[in-house]
């Protein structure tokens, strides 16, 4: 009788462990889905912000940017432009 009680206790502990693992797996999947959705949302917001910045750039802003560049930076920019034009 005492051994039967111990066996039931061990069985209950094992089932509790299995249940805990199952719940952990479910919650992990839910969390992963939420994180992925947030990541996609952040990427889309970043794209939208980038497009807005490109659209709102004014020539005088570009001139001010170019005026602030060192000769080395200007040369590097020229090289990048030439590389992109070659494609």
C-alpha positions as CSV (number, residue, x, y, z in Angstrom):
1,X,0.0,0.0,0.0
2,X,2.8,2.4,0.9
3,X,4.6,1.5,-2.3
4,X,1.5,2.2,-4.3
5,X,1.3,5.6,-2.7
6,X,4.9,6.3,-3.6
7,X,4.4,5.1,-7.2
8,X,1.4,7.5,-7.6
9,X,3.5,10.3,-6.2
10,X,6.3,9.6,-8.6
11,X,3.9,9.3,-11.5
12,X,2.3,12.7,-10.5
13,X,5.7,14.3,-10.4
14,X,6.7,13.0,-13.8
15,X,3.4,14.1,-15.3
16,X,3.8,17.5,-13.8
17,X,7.3,17.7,-15.4
18,X,5.9,16.8,-18.7
19,X,3.1,19.3,-18.3
20,X,5.6,22.0,-17.4
21,X,7.6,21.2,-20.5
22,X,4.5,21.3,-22.7
23,X,3.5,24.7,-21.3
24,X,7.0,26.0,-21.7
25,X,7.0,25.0,-25.4
26,X,3.6,26.6,-26.0
27,X,4.6,29.9,-24.3
28,X,8.0,29.9,-26.1
29,X,6.2,29.5,-29.5
30,X,3.8,32.4,-28.6
31,X,6.7,34.6,-27.5
32,X,8.6,33.8,-30.7
33,X,5.6,34.7,-32.8
34,X,5.1,38.0,-31.0
35,X,8.8,38.9,-31.3
36,X,8.8,38.1,-35.0
37,X,5.7,40.2,-35.5
38,X,7.3,43.1,-33.6
39,X,10.5,42.7,-35.7
40,X,8.5,42.8,-39.0
41,X,6.7,45.9,-37.7
42,X,9.9,47.6,-36.8
43,X,11.4,46.9,-40.2
44,X,8.4,48.3,-42.0
45,X,8.5,51.4,-39.8
46,X,12.1,51.8,-40.5
47,X,11.5,51.6,-44.3
48,X,8.7,54.1,-44.1
49,X,10.9,56.5,-42.1
50,X,13.7,56.1,-44.6
51,X,11.4,56.8,-47.5
52,X,10.1,59.9,-45.8
53,X,13.6,61.1,-45.1
54,X,14.5,60.6,-48.7
55,X,11.4,62.3,-49.9
56,X,11.9,65.3,-47.6
57,X,15.6,65.9,-48.4
58,X,16.0,69.3,-50.0
59,X,18.8,70.4,-52.3
60,X,20.0,73.0,-49.8
61,X,20.3,70.1,-47.2
62,X,22.4,68.2,-49.6
63,X,24.6,71.2,-50.3
64,X,25.1,71.8,-46.6
65,X,26.0,68.1,-46.3
66,X,28.5,68.2,-49.1
67,X,30.0,71.4,-47.8
68,X,30.6,69.7,-44.4
69,X,32.5,66.8,-46.0
70,X,36.3,66.4,-45.9
71,X,38.1,66.0,-49.2
72,X,38.7,62.3,-48.4
73,X,35.0,61.8,-47.7
74,X,34.1,63.6,-51.0
75,X,36.5,61.4,-52.9
76,X,35.0,58.3,-51.3
77,X,31.5,59.5,-52.3
78,X,32.6,60.1,-55.8
79,X,33.9,56.6,-56.1
80,X,30.7,55.1,-54.7
81,X,28.6,57.1,-57.2
82,X,30.8,55.9,-60.1
83,X,30.5,52.3,-58.9
84,X,26.7,52.6,-58.8
85,X,26.5,54.2,-62.2
86,X,28.6,51.4,-63.7
87,X,26.1,48.8,-62.6
